[in-house]
Amino acid sequence: MKSICVAAVLAALTTTAASAETIGVSMQSFDNNFQTLLREGLQARASKLSGVNLQIEDAQTDVSKQRSQVDNFIASGVDAIIMTLADTSAATGISAAAKNAGIPLVYLNLAPENIDKLPEKQAYVGSKETDSGRLGAEAACDLLKKKGKAGDAQVYILMGDLAHQASRDRTSSFKETLAVGDCKGATIADEQSAAWTRTNAMDLTTNWITAGRPIDVVFANNDEMALGAIQALKAASVSMDDVIVVGIDATQDALIAMAAGDLDATVFQNAKAQSASAVDAAVALAHGNSVDKEVWVPFELVTPKNMTEYAKKN
């Protein structure tokens, strides 16, 4: 399958709807900060396209609720569907339902399990999750080397929802990158799922602190969990100078924590570009035009040195 960068996608797919189109949108969760950025990006892009209306629903991380939303979209005859999956393994059935109804479908942000077998009139827009884990590991290792701890660091990983391929890919690429580089002597002391949430991450990190083992690095699969780890560390009076914390997404809250000296690195995930590309793809497919099956938006490393460049990007 062909992969292209977001700039090419936006140039190729930008279009003005000739007639009114309704796109049904099922979001994994309105409560998730990054999903909120995606939702706002979808609305912003649709507002610039004449006659394109979005019907946005909250799946509340419930697979059955999300499937019902898709079925309702199909029954109501929407022109296309965009969705961020509550469970990536549910994609095969959803793809089949959309295909049978002849309705274009665009998966956004969370790669469907059937990404290599998407039917016609279906596509995926997102970022290569393995790149984010690699960038996070490289940043963590650079900081460990500066501290003289590259050979014996204790590393803890806060994973997202285990039902999401993104969580598995971010974690595996982080570990693989550490294992082959200058920090191959680092030990993965523990890895647990905090399901993308700040509260769960705070609880898990508190447990790690209570266990009394040293914590040199916390790598979180998203910024919300990184912020939860920071809250737990500070509540336990752990100096943030002693722990390297790395997240993913470069949300505004994360950048504030970075400015305060608490978050050491994050990886920018371009919500606006992903959302714009998803809307453009859905409109193009609704018009009977073809689009690439996979559209990739690059991840970018964010550190205190370049964080001001990202202040208004998400």
Secondary structure, 3 states (H helix, E strand, C coil): CCEECHHHHHHHHCCCCCCCEEEEEEECCCCCHHHHHHHHHHHHHHHCCCCEEEEEEECCCCHHHHHHHHHHHHHHCCCEEEECCCCHHHHHHHHHHHHHHCCCEEEECCCCCCHHHCCCCEEEEECCHHHHHHHHHHHHHHHHHHHCCCCCCEEEEEECCCCCHHHHHHHHHHHHHHHHCCCCCCEEEEEEECCCCHHHHHHHHHHHHHCCCCCCEEEECCHHHHHHHHHHHHHCCCCCCCCEEECCECCHHHHHHHHCCCCCEEEECCHHHHHHHHHHHHHHHHCCCCCCCEEECCCEEECCCCHHHHCCCC
